Amino acid sequence: MAWKPLPIWVDNFEELITKDYFFVDKTLFIRDLLDMKGEVNLFTRPRRFGKTLNMSMLRYFFEMEEDNAGRLFAGTKIMSAGEEYLKWMGQFPVISLTLKSMKQATWELSFEMLKKAIREEYSRHWKTVEASGRLNDADRERFQRIRDLKGTDADYADALKFLSECLYICTGRKTIILIDEYDVPLENAHFAGFYEQMTALLRSLFESALKTNENLEFAVMTGCLRISRESILTGLNNLKIMPITAEDYAVYFGFTPDEVEAMLRFYDLEMNLKTVQRWYDGYQFGSTEVYNPWSVINYVQSCRTNKDAFARPYWSNTSSNSIIRTLVEKADLSVKQEIEALIEGKTITKPIHEDITYEDMDSTQDNLWNFLFFTGYLKKIRKQQEGETIYMEMAIPNSEVRYIYKNTVLRWFEEKTDKKELSPLYESILNGDTEKMAEILSENLMETISFYDYQESYYHGFLAGMLKNIGNYIVLSNRESGNGRPDIILKYPSVRGKAVIIEIKVSGTYQGLEDKCDEALRQIEEQKYEEALRQEGYQNIMKYGVVFYRKECMAKLGQAGSESNTPQQADGA
C-alpha cells in the first residue's frame, strides 16, 4: 500500500482534499451546526485540536463558489445527511478571519497584523463587489481604503460589519462570519502588557459584526477559552457557547478512539495502539474520550520508516506554556505540592468557572487551575456540584502532557534557582557550618518540585545545580577518584586552596538522617576518595556526608585527617 500523506500543518480544507491527504471525516459538524440554529456559536477547545481545519471546512461548504463545494465534499458524510443540509451548500458569502497572527510583542504590531488579516478578506471579496457594481461611491472608496491598508482606525473598528453590509448589497444574501482563535490576541496582550487596548479594539470589532448586524446569517467563533464576562462579548445575548464540558459537538474536535484505531489500521500500525493511548489519549470533551489529533498525526508520520519509533511530545512545541509558567512563578507551597501530586499520577479537585477572564488569572490560584483545565493541561476525572459551585476532579491527561510538566516546570525552577543569592550556602560549605548548609538546602527544596520519587539522582542533580555558580571553584560530578566515584567534588584551581568531597545519601525516614550521614562519611574513607586530591597537592580537604529525606536535609563534616573514619558534626563556621 502506498503511503498516504498526513496533513501536518495543513489546515486548509481544499488543500487537504485536493492533495489527497489522510482525512478524518468531521463533515457532520455542519449538520449539527445547522440543527442547533445558533446565531453566534463559540467553540472552545485546546490548541491544535482541529478548530482551524473545521473553520476552513465550514467556509468551503457554505461559500458561494460555483460548484467548488460539491467537488470538495464528494463522498463525505454530509453529502448523505439529507437535502435539508445540502441546500445550504454554496449559498452564502463567507467572511473568514483568523487572529493567530496577532500574537505580537507590541500593541502597534498586533494592530497592524489585524489590519492585514482584514485586508486579506477584503481582497478576497473584491471580485464579487466589483462585478456587481452595486456599491455607491462612498462605500466603494472605503472598501478600497481597507483593502489597500490605507484605512483609518475608525474604518477598522467595524470593518467586519461593513464588509457584511457590502456583501449583502452585492449578493442579496446575508453573510456567515467565521472568527478563528479569537482569544489569541487577548492572551498575548495579557502577557505583553497592552490588554486594555486590545479588549477595546476587539469589543468594537466583534460587537458591531455579531450583536447589531442585520446582515448576519450566523457566526462561528473558536478559541481556547470562553470569556463571557470579557468586555469584548458584553451584551452578546445571541451567543451560544460550547466548552469542552458540553456534550454537543464533542466528537468534532480531536480524534475519537474509533478514528484513531482506523488510522492505525490504515497505516498497519495496530500494534502501536497502547503507545498512542498512553501518550496522546486521555482528554474528555463532554463524556466523549478524545485523543490529541496533532500528536497522533505526527506520531504516525514518525512511524513511516520505523514502525517502532519512540513517542515524542509533539504538542509541547505548538502550545503556549505562558499559563503554566505563571502558575509556577506565583506558586505557594500548597500549589507546589499539588503539582507534584499531579505529576505522580494523582488528582486534584478545584472549583471550575467557565467565565473567567485573563484579568482574573492572577487573582487566585484556583483561576490558574481553571486555565490549565480549559487549555488542555488537565483533564476531567469527575465533577460534582455543591450549591452554585461546580468542583472538578482533574488529572494530567497523558504522558505527553506529563512530559511538559516535568521538563518545562523543572527548567523554570532551575531558572529561579539561578537568580537566587546563594553566597550563604557557599560560605557555609567552605566554613564547615553544616547546620546553616542543611537549613539553606532544605529551604530551597521546599521551593522546588520533585517528581522522581526522591531518588538519589534527583538530589544529586539538585545539589549540583545549586553549586554550579560557586565562584572560582571547579565543580566535578561523579568523577573517578580513589576506588570509586564521589558524588560531587569542589576544588579551588590552586592546590593551595580548599577541596571539598560531598557524598549524597537518601534516608527512608527522618530519624535515619544521622545514620546515613555517618554511612556517607565512611564511604568517603573506605573508597579513599581524597587520595587523588592529595596526589594533586591539595592539603586542605573537607569531607561531607549530605543526606536527604524528602525535603529535609542533614549534613555532617568528616575529620580532616584521612587516617580517621570517625565523622564529626560541625558546630558552625
HELIX and SHEET records of a PDB file:
HELIX    1   1 PHE A   13  THR A   18  1                                   6    
HELIX    2   2 LEU A   28  MET A   36  1                                   9    
HELIX    3   3 LYS A   51  PHE A   62  1                                  12    
HELIX    4   4 ASN A   68  LEU A   72  1                                   5    
HELIX    5   5 LYS A   77  SER A   80  5                                   4    
HELIX    6   6 GLU A   83  LEU A   86  1                                   4    
HELIX    7   7 LYS A  100  MET A  102  5                                   3    
HELIX    8   8 TRP A  107  SER A  132  1                                  26    
HELIX    9   9 ASP A  137  ARG A  147  1                                  11    
HELIX   10  10 ASP A  153  ALA A  157  1                                   5    
HELIX   11  11 ALA A  159  THR A  171  1                                  13    
HELIX   12  12 VAL A  184  ALA A  192  1                                   9    
HELIX   13  13 TYR A  195  LEU A  210  1                                  16    
HELIX   14  14 SER A  231  LEU A  233  5                                   3    
HELIX   15  15 ALA A  250  TYR A  252  5                                   3    
HELIX   16  16 PRO A  257  PHE A  266  1                                  10    
HELIX   17  17 GLU A  270  ASN A  272  5                                   3    
HELIX   18  18 LEU A  273  TYR A  280  1                                   8    
HELIX   19  19 PRO A  293  SER A  302  1                                  10    
HELIX   20  20 TRP A  315  ASN A  317  5                                   3    
HELIX   21  21 SER A  322  GLU A  329  1                                   8    
HELIX   22  22 LEU A  333  ILE A  343  1                                  11    
HELIX   23  23 TYR A  358  ASP A  360  5                                   3    
HELIX   24  24 GLN A  365  PHE A  374  1                                  10    
HELIX   25  25 SER A  399  ILE A  404  1                                   6    
HELIX   26  26 TYR A  405  VAL A  409  3                                   5    
HELIX   27  27 LEU A  410  LYS A  419  1                                  10    
HELIX   28  28 SER A  423  ASN A  431  1                                   9    
HELIX   29  29 THR A  434  MET A  446  1                                  13    
HELIX   30  30 GLU A  456  LEU A  467  1                                  12    
HELIX   31  31 LEU A  513  GLU A  526  1                                  14    
HELIX   32  32 GLU A  531  GLU A  536  1                                   6    
SHEET    1   A 5 VAL A  94  THR A  98  0                                        
SHEET    2   A 5 THR A 175  ASP A 180  1                                        
SHEET    3   A 5 LEU A 216  GLY A 223  1                                        
SHEET    4   A 5 VAL A  40  THR A  44  1                                        
SHEET    5   A 5 LEU A 239  MET A 242  1                                        
SHEET    1   B 2 TYR A 283  PHE A 285  0                                        
SHEET    2   B 2 THR A 288  VAL A 290 -1                                        
SHEET    1   C 3 ILE A 348  ILE A 352  0                                        
SHEET    2   C 3 THR A 389  ALA A 395 -1                                        
SHEET    3   C 3 LYS A 379  GLU A 386 -1                                        
SHEET    1   D 6 ILE A 474  SER A 477  0                                        
SHEET    2   D 6 ILE A 488  LYS A 491 -1                                        
SHEET    3   D 6 LYS A 498  VAL A 506 -1                                        
SHEET    4   D 6 ASN A 540  TYR A 549  1                                        
SHEET    5   D 6 GLU A 552  GLY A 558 -1                                        
SHEET    6   D 6 PRO A 567  GLN A 568 -1                                        
END                                                                             
